[in-house]
């Protein structure tokens, strides 16, 4: 889908990979600890998507959609977007424009402990 392509993080041109962000509290052997080295998983790709809202409609109404149709979503205008990584909510944010492209500014990042609680 074109929408999925627009919401995925893109690699910089020229094939250069961006430097991995430093994450506070992440153990690493380079710090001299006995913890496993997380470098082996840092290059695993994940899908990131921003969700504006959703709606449930019948197949009858779906088949009647055409250019100019409007579907009411379950969000209030101005409400933050959901930031999903591999389908899991990790943050909320607002849309920003960067060099004529859309981006998202994180306004609330859900703590790892809260994410784990939601899995149960």
N, C-alpha and C positions, 0 to 999 in steps of 0.2 A: 504494500500500500504506500502511496505517496506520503500519507500522514506519518507513517512509521519512520520513513526516511528523514522527514523533517525534524523528528523529535530525537533521533539518535545522535549521540556524541560523534563528532567527526574528527578524523586524524588530520593533522596539519599537512599541507601540500609538501611535496618533496620527499615523502616517506619518513620524515623524521618523527620519532615518537616523543610525546611530551614527557617531561620528567615526572616521575611518580610523586604525588604530593606527600609531604611529611604528615603522619598521623600521630597525634599526641597519644602516648600510652601504648603504642604498638611495639611489642618486644621484637628484638632483632639480635642475631648473633654478633653483628657489627658493634653492638653496644657492650659486648663481653658477657652477656647473660647466657644461661643454660637453656633458654627458650628456643623452640624451633625457629628456623629462619623462614620468614614469610615471603621472601623474594621469589620463591617458586610459584606463588599464586598471583603475584602482582600484574602479570601480563595476560591473565585470563580475561577474555572479553565478556562484558555484561551488557545487557540492553537497558538503556535508560529512557524513560518516556515521561512526558508531562500530560496529565489528564485534566482537561477543562471541566468535564462533567460527564454524566451519562443519563440515559433515559431508556425506558422499556416501552416498546410499541408492538402492536400486533402485526402479523405478516400482512394483513389486509392494508393497514396504514403504511407499512414499508413499501408495498407495491404501488401505492398511490403517490409516493414522493416524486417530485420533479423539480426542475430548476426554479428557485424562488421559494421552495417549501421551507418552513421553519420548524425545528424540533425543539421543544422546551426541555432544558436540561435540569438536573437536580441541584444546581448551584445558583447562588445569588450573585449578581454582577458585583465584581470587585473582590469576591472571596478568593483566597489563595488557591493556586493549582496544586494538585498532588504530584509529587515526584516519586516515580516508581522505578525500582531497579529489579529486573527480572520478575516483575509483577508484584513486588513487595514495596509497600509504602515506606519510604525512608525520610521524606521531608515534605515541606510545603514551600511554595515560592511564588514570586510574581514575575510576569513577563517583562523583559527589557529588550531594547534594540541595540545590537552591537554590529557596527559596520554594515548596516542594511540587512542584517540577519536577526532572527529572534533568538533570545536566550532566556535564561531564568535566573533570578536572584533568589538564593535560599533565604527564607525568612524564619524558618523553624525546622531544625533537624531533629528527627526522632532518635532518642538515645538507643544504643544497642540493646539495653535491658528491656526497654519498652517494646522494641521490635520482636524480641524473643517471647515476651508475654503474649503478643498478638498471634503468634504461631500456634499456641495451645488451644 
